[in-house]
Amino acid sequence: MPATLGSISHSPADKRWSKDGAPIAAAARNGVVASRAALASARPQTGGASGWRYSTQLNEQLTSAQCALDYVEDMLSQLQGFKDSLSQQLTQRRLDTEGLNAQRDALGQAWQRRRNDSAGSLDSQLRLSLGAPARQRFVARGLDLDSLTSGAPETLVFSVGGGAPAAVRVGEGVRRDEALRGLNQALGQAGMRCELDDYGRLGFSCSERDWDSLQGALTVRGGGVRFPGGVPQPLALEAEAPALDVSRWRVDDHAQVRLALQDVLRAIARLQQTHSAIDGAIAEARQSISQLSRTEEQSWASGFVSDFNARLNQTADFNHLQQLVPALLGISRYRVLALLSLR
């Protein structure tokens, strides 16, 4: 059965956030035009309304992937031009710092447009996110699983922007999975998720759209053990370092140009990985749409149920359940009955 695209992970940095079970993690100025052309070529021509109805989500993901591809190709072109300029300047006695600074600043402006130009499908680590907006990963100072599962018991009360407070019990006797579940329940109402990296370290994520407003708005009140009591204190949040940091590239002398050239080469390699991941996502979406166009409705539904049950019943792996639960949030018995009544 053709599966809906979820997440694409393509670089070593992705592994740091690969256990959150969320849709994880490239876009151009002309992405909308190009994506419409892609949709036209992928639109099912046969199979009736049924195949088209089920391929709508895939088409939306194909649109996002095409926007990401356009953005990545534009950035690769600019970076390649900057790399050539840096290499050429190293062979000259006198540097054209004005010209190099202009190219660097243009790259910085293009990077600032990443979220808009990629239709929200690329995060700051150039991870492709299809079917859900890209997320910003961050850490919160003072919140780590070792301190939350040892020491004197304490109740932490979290609040975001003066919203409804949520309490989490921490300290000795609280297991790691219990602490993680409690944090997710407390912070989930504000659109945040708690995540563990491959080393068991605690991290968080929120929609990139919410990142600016979240800083200074997330507060915690403790009992004097890990955090002070009384007036809630803002949590210090530190964002995951972006894949490209153009502000670091200095070109005032030959030594700086060499360092900048090394960073540019790494950035090009990173973008090429993203390009390959997007190519794969686009090919998968088109193949799925093509299969859906030839599948009648009852056959599709039976295949979906079988695949869903197989994923849900895989033994000894909580991650599969963790991936499925968010998709079911907000789907009540009454919604299901209402949908069934349409048949």
KEKE-3310 file (N, C-alpha, C; in steps of 0.2 Angstrom, whole numbers, plus 5000, padded with zeros to 4 digits):
npx = (5004:5003:5012:5009:5020:5031:5043:5060:5076:5092:5106:5120:5118:5104:5102:5103:5091:5082:5073:5061:5049:5042:5036:5050:5064:5071:5071:5063:5063:5054:5046:5032:5027:5035:5031:5017:5018:5024:5014:5004:5009:5009:4996:4983:4976:4967:4956:4946:4936:4940:4953:4959:4955:4961:4974:4976:4983:4996:4999:5000:5011:5020:5020:5026:5039:5044:5045:5055:5065:5068:5072:5084:5092:5094:5101:5112:5118:5121:5131:5140:5145:5150:5160:5169:5173:5180:5190:5197:5201:5211:5222:5226:5235:5230:5215:5198:5188:5176:5168:5167:5161:5149:5143:5143:5134:5122:5120:5117:5105:5097:5097:5089:5077:5073:5062:5050:5053:5054:5041:5039:5044:5057:5069:5080:5091:5091:5083:5070:5053:5038:5021:5019:5023:5040:5050:5058:5072:5077:5086:5083:5089:5093:5084:5086:5086:5093:5094:5080:5075:5081:5087:5079:5061:5050:5038:5036:5030:5024:5021:5015:5017:5008:4997:4987:4993:5003:5007:5021:5028:5043:5059:5067:5062:5054:5053:5063:5055:5043:5045:5048:5035:5027:5032:5029:5015:5013:5018:5014:5001:5005:5010:5023:5036:5044:5060:5072:5089:5101:5109:5102:5099:5090:5079:5070:5056:5047:5035:5043:5037:5033:5044:5050:5041:5040:5051:5056:5043:5040:5039:5044:5040:5046:5050:5060:5070:5076:5071:5067:5054:5038:5037:5035:5049:5057:5062:5078:5081:5089:5093:5095:5110:5111:5112:5118:5128:5131:5136:5147:5157:5171:5181:5192:5206:5218:5219:5206:5198:5202:5197:5183:5181:5182:5171:5161:5162:5158:5145:5140:5141:5132:5120:5119:5116:5104:5097:5097:5089:5077:5074:5072:5060:5051:5051:5045:5033:5027:5026:5017:5006:5003:5000:4989:4980:4977:4970:4956:4943:4939:4949:4960:4957:4956:4970:4976:4971:4977:4990:4991:4988:4998:5009:5006:5006:5019:5031:5039:5044:5041:5042:5035:5022:5022:5024:5011:5001:5001:4995:4982:4976:4963:4954:4939:4926:4914:4917:4922:4911:4903:4910:4909:4895:4894:4895)
npy = (4994:5011:5023:5037:5051:5054:5058:5063:5059:5064:5067:5066:5074:5073:5062:5066:5070:5059:5052:5056:5053:5062:5070:5073:5082:5107:5126:5138:5154:5153:5143:5140:5141:5131:5120:5118:5114:5102:5095:5095:5086:5075:5072:5061:5052:5043:5031:5038:5048:5043:5038:5051:5058:5052:5055:5068:5073:5068:5075:5088:5086:5084:5096:5104:5098:5101:5114:5115:5109:5118:5129:5124:5121:5134:5139:5131:5135:5148:5146:5139:5149:5158:5150:5148:5161:5163:5154:5159:5172:5168:5165:5178:5192:5204:5206:5206:5212:5219:5214:5200:5201:5206:5195:5186:5192:5192:5178:5176:5183:5175:5164:5168:5169:5156:5148:5154:5153:5139:5135:5131:5119:5115:5114:5122:5115:5110:5099:5089:5092:5085:5086:5092:5107:5113:5111:5119:5114:5114:5117:5117:5126:5118:5108:5092:5074:5067:5075:5077:5064:5061:5064:5076:5075:5085:5097:5103:5118:5122:5136:5145:5160:5166:5157:5142:5134:5119:5105:5095:5081:5077:5070:5059:5042:5044:5038:5038:5037:5041:5054:5060:5058:5065:5078:5080:5080:5091:5102:5100:5106:5118:5116:5111:5098:5085:5077:5064:5062:5051:5048:5049:5061:5075:5085:5098:5103:5115:5122:5131:5143:5147:5149:5162:5169:5160:5161:5168:5167:5155:5148:5143:5136:5130:5120:5125:5116:5111:5122:5139:5143:5152:5167:5163:5158:5163:5151:5148:5146:5138:5138:5125:5125:5132:5125:5132:5146:5161:5172:5170:5169:5177:5188:5196:5194:5183:5171:5171:5169:5156:5149:5152:5146:5133:5131:5134:5124:5113:5117:5116:5102:5098:5103:5096:5083:5085:5089:5076:5069:5075:5073:5059:5059:5066:5057:5046:5051:5053:5040:5034:5042:5038:5024:5025:5030:5020:5011:5005:5010:5002:4992:5000:5004:4992:4988:4999:4997:4985:4988:4998:4990:4981:4990:4995:4984:4979:4972:4976:4989:5004:5016:5015:5015:5028:5036:5034:5039:5054:5056:5052:5060:5070:5064:5059:5046:5051:5058:5048:5040:5050:5051:5038:5038:5045:5036)
npz = (5000:4996:5005:5015:5015:5028:5036:5032:5035:5034:5037:5047:5058:5060:5068:5081:5085:5083:5090:5093:5087:5079:5064:5055:5048:5009:4997:4985:4976:4966:4969:4970:4957:4950:4958:4955:4942:4944:4951:4941:4932:4940:4944:4945:4931:4929:4936:4943:4955:4968:4969:4967:4978:4989:4986:4988:4999:4997:4986:4991:4999:4989:4983:4993:4994:4981:4982:4992:4985:4974:4982:4988:4976:4972:4983:4982:4970:4972:4983:4976:4967:4977:4983:4972:4970:4982:4981:4970:4975:4984:4977:4973:4977:4983:4991:4986:4996:4997:4986:4990:5002:4998:4991:5002:5010:5002:5002:5015:5016:5008:5016:5027:5021:5021:5027:5022:5008:5006:5009:5022:5024:5026:5040:5051:5051:5039:5037:5030:5031:5028:5027:5039:5048:5048:5062:5077:5086:5103:5118:5136:5149:5164:5164:5163:5161:5171:5182:5184:5188:5199:5216:5228:5229:5219:5213:5198:5190:5175:5163:5149:5142:5151:5151:5155:5169:5171:5180:5184:5192:5199:5202:5214:5212:5201:5186:5170:5158:5164:5168:5155:5149:5157:5155:5142:5142:5149:5142:5129:5127:5123:5111:5111:5111:5119:5118:5115:5112:5103:5114:5125:5130:5135:5125:5117:5106:5095:5084:5071:5068:5081:5088:5091:5099:5109:5117:5132:5136:5141:5157:5173:5189:5204:5219:5226:5225:5212:5205:5209:5221:5222:5213:5196:5185:5170:5158:5152:5135:5122:5106:5093:5084:5068:5052:5042:5045:5041:5046:5052:5043:5038:5028:5028:5027:5020:5028:5035:5023:5019:5030:5028:5016:5019:5027:5018:5009:5017:5019:5006:5004:5013:5008:4996:5001:5006:4994:4988:4997:4995:4981:4982:4990:4982:4971:4978:4981:4969:4964:4973:4971:4958:4960:4968:4959:4952:4960:4967:4979:4990:4990:4993:5006:5013:5012:5019:5032:5035:5034:5044:5056:5056:5058:5071:5079:5080:5090:5105:5103:5106:5099:5087:5091:5097:5086:5079:5088:5089:5077:5079:5088:5093:5086:5088:5094:5089:5077:5069:5067:5061:5049:5044:5041:5029:5019)
capx = (5000:5007:5011:5010:5026:5031:5049:5066:5082:5098:5112:5122:5115:5097:5102:5102:5084:5078:5069:5055:5043:5038:5038:5056:5067:5076:5065:5066:5058:5049:5044:5025:5026:5037:5027:5011:5020:5025:5007:5000:5012:5008:4989:4980:4972:4962:4954:4940:4937:4942:4961:4961:4953:4966:4981:4977:4988:5002:5000:5002:5018:5024:5021:5031:5045:5046:5047:5061:5070:5069:5076:5091:5096:5096:5107:5118:5121:5125:5136:5145:5148:5154:5166:5173:5176:5185:5196:5201:5204:5216:5227:5228:5239:5225:5208:5192:5184:5170:5164:5166:5156:5142:5141:5141:5127:5117:5118:5113:5098:5093:5095:5084:5071:5072:5056:5045:5054:5053:5034:5039:5046:5064:5070:5086:5096:5090:5079:5064:5047:5032:5015:5019:5028:5046:5051:5064:5074:5081:5087:5081:5094:5091:5080:5089:5083:5097:5091:5073:5074:5085:5087:5073:5055:5048:5033:5037:5024:5025:5016:5017:5013:5002:4992:4985:4999:5003:5012:5025:5031:5050:5064:5069:5056:5051:5057:5064:5049:5037:5047:5047:5028:5024:5034:5025:5008:5013:5020:5010:4996:5008:5013:5030:5037:5050:5063:5078:5094:5104:5113:5097:5099:5083:5078:5063:5055:5041:5035:5047:5033:5031:5050:5051:5036:5041:5057:5054:5036:5040:5041:5043:5040:5048:5049:5066:5075:5079:5069:5064:5046:5036:5035:5038:5054:5057:5067:5083:5081:5095:5091:5100:5114:5108:5116:5122:5129:5134:5139:5154:5162:5175:5185:5196:5212:5218:5218:5199:5196:5203:5192:5177:5180:5180:5164:5156:5162:5154:5138:5138:5140:5125:5114:5118:5113:5096:5094:5096:5083:5071:5073:5069:5054:5047:5050:5041:5026:5024:5025:5012:5000:5002:4997:4983:4976:4975:4968:4949:4943:4939:4955:4964:4955:4959:4977:4978:4970:4982:4997:4991:4988:5005:5014:5004:5007:5026:5033:5045:5046:5037:5042:5030:5016:5023:5023:5004:4997:4999:4990:4975:4974:4957:4949:4934:4922:4909:4920:4923:4904:4901:4913:4906:4888:4894:4896)
capy = (5000:5017:5026:5044:5053:5057:5061:5061:5060:5063:5069:5064:5079:5071:5057:5069:5071:5054:5048:5060:5051:5067:5071:5077:5085:5111:5129:5144:5160:5151:5136:5139:5139:5124:5114:5117:5110:5095:5093:5093:5079:5069:5072:5055:5053:5037:5029:5041:5052:5039:5039:5058:5060:5049:5057:5075:5074:5067:5081:5093:5085:5085:5104:5106:5095:5104:5121:5114:5107:5124:5133:5120:5122:5141:5140:5128:5139:5154:5144:5137:5155:5160:5145:5150:5168:5163:5150:5164:5177:5165:5166:5185:5196:5208:5203:5210:5211:5222:5209:5194:5203:5207:5188:5183:5195:5189:5171:5177:5185:5170:5159:5171:5167:5148:5146:5156:5150:5132:5133:5129:5112:5114:5117:5126:5110:5107:5093:5090:5090:5085:5085:5096:5113:5112:5112:5122:5111:5118:5114:5122:5126:5116:5102:5086:5068:5065:5079:5076:5058:5059:5070:5077:5076:5092:5098:5109:5120:5126:5140:5148:5166:5167:5152:5138:5131:5112:5102:5089:5078:5075:5068:5052:5038:5045:5035:5042:5038:5045:5061:5062:5058:5071:5085:5081:5082:5098:5107:5098:5110:5124:5115:5109:5091:5083:5072:5061:5060:5045:5047:5049:5068:5078:5091:5100:5106:5118:5125:5137:5149:5149:5150:5169:5171:5156:5164:5172:5166:5148:5149:5137:5137:5124:5120:5127:5111:5113:5129:5142:5144:5159:5169:5159:5161:5161:5146:5150:5142:5138:5134:5121:5129:5131:5121:5138:5152:5165:5178:5167:5169:5183:5188:5202:5192:5176:5166:5170:5167:5149:5146:5153:5141:5126:5131:5134:5117:5109:5119:5113:5095:5097:5104:5091:5078:5087:5088:5069:5067:5078:5069:5053:5061:5067:5051:5042:5054:5052:5033:5033:5045:5034:5018:5027:5032:5013:5007:5006:5013:4997:4989:5004:5004:4986:4988:5004:4994:4979:4991:5001:4985:4978:4994:4996:4978:4977:4970:4978:4995:5009:5021:5014:5018:5035:5039:5034:5042:5060:5056:5051:5065:5074:5060:5056:5041:5054:5060:5042:5039:5055:5050:5032:5040:5048:5031)
capz = (5000:4996:5012:5016:5017:5034:5038:5029:5039:5029:5039:5054:5063:5061:5073:5088:5086:5079:5094:5095:5084:5075:5057:5055:5043:5008:4994:4980:4975:4961:4971:4968:4949:4949:4961:4951:4936:4946:4952:4935:4929:4945:4945:4942:4925:4929:4943:4946:4961:4974:4969:4967:4984:4993:4984:4989:5004:4994:4981:4995:5001:4983:4982:4998:4992:4975:4984:4995:4980:4971:4987:4988:4970:4972:4987:4979:4964:4976:4987:4972:4965:4982:4983:4966:4971:4988:4978:4966:4979:4988:4972:4972:4983:4986:4991:4984:5002:4996:4982:4994:5007:4995:4990:5008:5013:4998:5005:5022:5015:5005:5021:5031:5017:5020:5029:5017:5001:5006:5011:5029:5023:5028:5046:5051:5050:5032:5037:5026:5034:5024:5030:5045:5047:5051:5069:5079:5091:5107:5125:5141:5154:5170:5163:5160:5164:5177:5188:5185:5190:5205:5221:5232:5225:5218:5208:5193:5187:5169:5160:5143:5141:5156:5150:5161:5172:5171:5185:5183:5198:5197:5208:5216:5212:5195:5180:5165:5154:5167:5167:5148:5148:5161:5152:5135:5144:5152:5137:5123:5126:5120:5104:5112:5112:5122:5113:5117:5107:5104:5120:5130:5132:5134:5121:5115:5099:5094:5077:5069:5069:5088:5092:5093:5104:5115:5121:5138:5138:5145:5164:5178:5196:5208:5226:5229:5224:5205:5203:5215:5222:5222:5206:5190:5182:5163:5157:5147:5130:5118:5099:5090:5080:5061:5047:5039:5050:5037:5050:5054:5037:5038:5022:5028:5025:5017:5033:5035:5017:5019:5034:5026:5011:5022:5029:5012:5006:5021:5017:4999:5005:5017:5004:4991:5004:5006:4987:4987:5001:4992:4975:4984:4992:4976:4967:4982:4981:4962:4963:4977:4968:4952:4963:4971:4954:4949:4966:4969:4986:4995:4990:4996:5013:5016:5012:5024:5038:5036:5036:5051:5061:5056:5062:5078:5083:5080:5097:5108:5100:5108:5095:5082:5094:5098:5079:5077:5093:5087:5071:5081:5093:5091:5082:5093:5091:5085:5071:5065:5065:5056:5042:5041:5039:5023:5014)
cpx = (5004:5006:5012:5017:5026:5037:5055:5072:5088:5105:5114:5119:5108:5097:5101:5095:5079:5073:5062:5048:5039:5040:5044:5058:5069:5073:5067:5060:5053:5046:5037:5024:5028:5033:5020:5012:5021:5018:5003:5003:5010:5000:4986:4976:4967:4961:4949:4942:4940:4950:4963:4960:4959:4973:4982:4982:4995:5004:5002:5009:5022:5025:5027:5038:5048:5049:5054:5067:5073:5074:5084:5095:5098:5102:5113:5122:5124:5131:5142:5149:5153:5161:5171:5177:5181:5191:5200:5204:5211:5223:5230:5231:5234:5218:5203:5187:5177:5165:5163:5161:5149:5139:5139:5134:5121:5115:5115:5106:5094:5092:5090:5077:5069:5065:5050:5046:5053:5046:5034:5042:5053:5066:5078:5092:5096:5087:5072:5058:5041:5026:5014:5024:5034:5047:5058:5066:5078:5082:5085:5085:5090:5086:5084:5086:5087:5094:5084:5071:5078:5085:5080:5067:5053:5043:5035:5031:5026:5019:5019:5013:5007:4996:4991:4991:4998:5009:5015:5029:5038:5054:5064:5062:5053:5056:5058:5058:5043:5039:5046:5039:5025:5026:5030:5018:5008:5014:5017:5005:4998:5011:5020:5030:5044:5053:5069:5083:5096:5107:5108:5096:5092:5083:5071:5062:5048:5041:5039:5043:5032:5038:5051:5047:5037:5046:5055:5047:5035:5043:5040:5044:5041:5046:5055:5072:5079:5077:5066:5057:5045:5034:5039:5043:5055:5063:5072:5083:5086:5093:5096:5103:5111:5114:5121:5122:5134:5138:5146:5159:5165:5180:5190:5204:5212:5217:5210:5196:5196:5198:5185:5176:5179:5173:5159:5156:5158:5146:5135:5136:5133:5119:5113:5115:5105:5093:5093:5090:5077:5069:5070:5062:5049:5046:5045:5033:5023:5022:5018:5005:4998:4998:4990:4978:4973:4971:4960:4948:4943:4945:4960:4963:4957:4966:4979:4977:4975:4988:4997:4991:4995:5010:5012:5006:5014:5028:5039:5048:5041:5036:5037:5023:5016:5022:5015:5000:4996:4994:4983:4972:4968:4952:4945:4930:4916:4911:4920:4916:4901:4904:4910:4899:4888:4894:4889)
cpy = (5006:5021:5033:5046:5056:5061:5059:5063:5059:5065:5067:5068:5076:5066:5060:5070:5065:5050:5051:5057:5056:5067:5076:5080:5084:5116:5135:5149:5158:5145:5135:5137:5132:5118:5113:5113:5103:5092:5091:5087:5073:5068:5065:5056:5048:5035:5032:5045:5049:5040:5046:5060:5058:5052:5065:5077:5073:5072:5087:5093:5086:5092:5106:5104:5099:5111:5120:5113:5114:5129:5130:5122:5129:5142:5137:5132:5145:5152:5142:5143:5158:5156:5147:5156:5167:5159:5155:5169:5174:5165:5173:5188:5200:5206:5208:5209:5213:5217:5203:5195:5203:5200:5185:5186:5193:5182:5172:5179:5179:5165:5162:5170:5160:5146:5148:5153:5143:5130:5130:5121:5110:5118:5120:5121:5107:5100:5094:5088:5090:5083:5088:5101:5111:5114:5115:5117:5115:5114:5119:5121:5123:5110:5097:5080:5066:5069:5078:5069:5056:5065:5071:5078:5083:5092:5104:5111:5125:5130:5143:5154:5168:5162:5147:5134:5123:5110:5096:5087:5075:5073:5061:5048:5039:5042:5040:5043:5041:5052:5064:5063:5064:5078:5086:5082:5089:5103:5106:5103:5117:5123:5112:5101:5090:5077:5070:5060:5053:5043:5048:5056:5071:5085:5093:5103:5110:5120:5131:5143:5152:5150:5157:5171:5166:5158:5169:5171:5159:5149:5143:5139:5131:5125:5122:5122:5112:5120:5132:5142:5151:5161:5165:5162:5159:5156:5149:5144:5143:5134:5130:5125:5127:5128:5127:5144:5157:5171:5176:5168:5176:5182:5194:5200:5185:5170:5165:5168:5159:5146:5146:5147:5134:5126:5130:5127:5112:5110:5116:5105:5093:5098:5099:5084:5079:5087:5081:5067:5069:5074:5063:5054:5062:5061:5046:5044:5053:5045:5032:5036:5040:5027:5019:5028:5025:5009:5009:5007:5007:4993:4993:5004:4998:4986:4993:5000:4989:4982:4994:4996:4982:4983:4995:4990:4975:4977:4974:4985:5000:5015:5021:5017:5026:5039:5039:5038:5049:5061:5055:5056:5069:5071:5056:5050:5044:5056:5054:5040:5043:5053:5043:5033:5043:5043:5029)
cpz = (5000:5002:5011:5018:5024:5035:5034:5033:5034:5031:5046:5060:5065:5067:5080:5090:5084:5083:5096:5092:5080:5068:5057:5048:5039:5003:4990:4979:4970:4962:4969:4961:4948:4952:4958:4945:4938:4948:4946:4932:4934:4946:4941:4936:4925:4936:4946:4952:4967:4974:4970:4974:4989:4991:4985:4994:5001:4989:4985:4997:4995:4982:4987:4996:4986:4977:4988:4990:4976:4975:4987:4982:4970:4977:4985:4974:4967:4979:4982:4969:4970:4983:4978:4967:4977:4985:4974:4970:4983:4983:4971:4979:4987:4986:4989:4990:5000:4991:4986:4999:5004:4993:4996:5011:5009:5000:5011:5021:5012:5011:5026:5027:5017:5022:5024:5010:5001:5008:5018:5029:5025:5035:5046:5050:5043:5032:5034:5030:5030:5028:5037:5045:5051:5058:5071:5086:5096:5114:5130:5147:5161:5170:5159:5164:5170:5183:5189:5188:5196:5210:5224:5227:5225:5213:5204:5190:5181:5166:5154:5142:5145:5155:5156:5163:5171:5175:5183:5189:5195:5203:5209:5216:5205:5190:5174:5160:5157:5167:5160:5147:5151:5158:5145:5137:5146:5147:5130:5122:5122:5113:5105:5112:5115:5118:5117:5111:5108:5110:5126:5133:5130:5130:5120:5108:5099:5086:5076:5070:5076:5091:5095:5099:5110:5120:5126:5140:5142:5152:5168:5185:5200:5215:5230:5229:5217:5203:5209:5215:5221:5215:5201:5187:5175:5162:5151:5142:5125:5111:5097:5085:5072:5057:5044:5044:5046:5040:5052:5049:5036:5032:5022:5027:5023:5022:5034:5029:5017:5024:5032:5020:5013:5024:5023:5009:5010:5020:5011:5000:5008:5012:4998:4995:5005:5000:4986:4990:4997:4985:4977:4986:4987:4972:4971:4981:4974:4961:4967:4974:4962:4955:4965:4965:4951:4954:4967:4977:4991:4996:4994:5004:5016:5017:5018:5031:5040:5038:5042:5056:5062:5060:5069:5082:5083:5088:5099:5105:5101:5103:5089:5085:5095:5091:5077:5082:5091:5081:5073:5086:5090:5087:5087:5089:5087:5078:5066:5063:5060:5049:5039:5038:5032:5017:5011)
residu = (MET:PRO:ALA:THR:LEU:GLY:SER:ILE:SER:HIS:SER:PRO:ALA:ASP:LYS:ARG:TRP:SER:LYS:ASP:GLY:ALA:PRO:ILE:ALA:ALA:ALA:ALA:ARG:ASN:GLY:VAL:VAL:ALA:SER:ARG:ALA:ALA:LEU:ALA:SER:ALA:ARG:PRO:GLN:THR:GLY:GLY:ALA:SER:GLY:TRP:ARG:TYR:SER:THR:GLN:LEU:ASN:GLU:GLN:LEU:THR:SER:ALA:GLN:CYS:ALA:LEU:ASP:TYR:VAL:GLU:ASP:MET:LEU:SER:GLN:LEU:GLN:GLY:PHE:LYS:ASP:SER:LEU:SER:GLN:GLN:LEU:THR:GLN:ARG:ARG:LEU:ASP:THR:GLU:GLY:LEU:ASN:ALA:GLN:ARG:ASP:ALA:LEU:GLY:GLN:ALA:TRP:GLN:ARG:ARG:ARG:ASN:ASP:SER:ALA:GLY:SER:LEU:ASP:SER:GLN:LEU:ARG:LEU:SER:LEU:GLY:ALA:PRO:ALA:ARG:GLN:ARG:PHE:VAL:ALA:ARG:GLY:LEU:ASP:LEU:ASP:SER:LEU:THR:SER:GLY:ALA:PRO:GLU:THR:LEU:VAL:PHE:SER:VAL:GLY:GLY:GLY:ALA:PRO:ALA:ALA:VAL:ARG:VAL:GLY:GLU:GLY:VAL:ARG:ARG:ASP:GLU:ALA:LEU:ARG:GLY:LEU:ASN:GLN:ALA:LEU:GLY:GLN:ALA:GLY:MET:ARG:CYS:GLU:LEU:ASP:ASP:TYR:GLY:ARG:LEU:GLY:PHE:SER:CYS:SER:GLU:ARG:ASP:TRP:ASP:SER:LEU:GLN:GLY:ALA:LEU:THR:VAL:ARG:GLY:GLY:GLY:VAL:ARG:PHE:PRO:GLY:GLY:VAL:PRO:GLN:PRO:LEU:ALA:LEU:GLU:ALA:GLU:ALA:PRO:ALA:LEU:ASP:VAL:SER:ARG:TRP:ARG:VAL:ASP:ASP:HIS:ALA:GLN:VAL:ARG:LEU:ALA:LEU:GLN:ASP:VAL:LEU:ARG:ALA:ILE:ALA:ARG:LEU:GLN:GLN:THR:HIS:SER:ALA:ILE:ASP:GLY:ALA:ILE:ALA:GLU:ALA:ARG:GLN:SER:ILE:SER:GLN:LEU:SER:ARG:THR:GLU:GLU:GLN:SER:TRP:ALA:SER:GLY:PHE:VAL:SER:ASP:PHE:ASN:ALA:ARG:LEU:ASN:GLN:THR:ALA:ASP:PHE:ASN:HIS:LEU:GLN:GLN:LEU:VAL:PRO:ALA:LEU:LEU:GLY:ILE:SER:ARG:TYR:ARG:VAL:LEU:ALA:LEU:LEU:SER:LEU:ARG)
# end
